Amino acid sequence: MELTGCCFALDVPPAWRMETNDGVVIATSDESFAGFTPNVVLRESRLRRPEPTSLAAASQANLAVLSTQIPGSFFFHVEALPDANAAPGPAERRRLWAFSTLKIPEAHGNALCLVMIQDLLVVGDVIAEVTATVPLMAWHRGSVYESILDSLRPLPSRDRRVPTPTRTSSRSILTTGPATATAFPGRNWTSSQIPFRRWPGRSLTCRKMPSRFSTT
């Protein structure tokens, strides 16, 4: 099944459910694990001044704030993946890998470990952010969730619409509020609490990827 936004599309399994919430497209799995339903969220935003550094700025902005918005969460790996659709800037997309935890009744007081995989892709003056969230117990290298992310592509020019919101600068980054609301049921996110917001002036070091997740 094709999940379509304003300027981008990706493929999800036919049995998945899809909905649109305030311009954000959300797809949820037809099966749950320990009470959690894996989901994929597509959010798009227009850049008024796209630059060759737009992708890097978006990646750094998201890396900087995850642990402050979702305590105990952290990014553990960043990949630069070739993508001929990307422009301006290098012909690549960024894939960010993070761990998070969630306490749910089905876990009997234990915290459920979640893997959050996020792709960022800039095409012209639009940036797409796709986030897949899945319990660690249901994830494996080369899983369907990575296949979904790999399918991210721009729509033909004639089929594109202007996404909202519009960003005044390439350093104004997307948020993933609906993604987090889906991934963490029971939380009500306000505009000041949405994760992955930009946190300027913060230097960071990305942890080395564990050998278990090595891509070589």
Secondary structure, 3 states (H helix, E strand, C coil): CEEECCCEEEECCCCCEEEEECCEEEEECCCCECCECCEEEEEEEEECCCCCCHHHHHHHHHHHHHHHHCCCCEEEEEEEEECCCCECCCCEEEEEEEEEEEECHHHCCCEEEEEEEEEEEEECCEEEEEEEEEEHHHCCCCCHHHHHHHCCEECCHHHCCCCCCEECCCCCCCCCHHHHHHHCCCCCCCCCCCCCCCCCCCCCCCCCCCHHHCCC
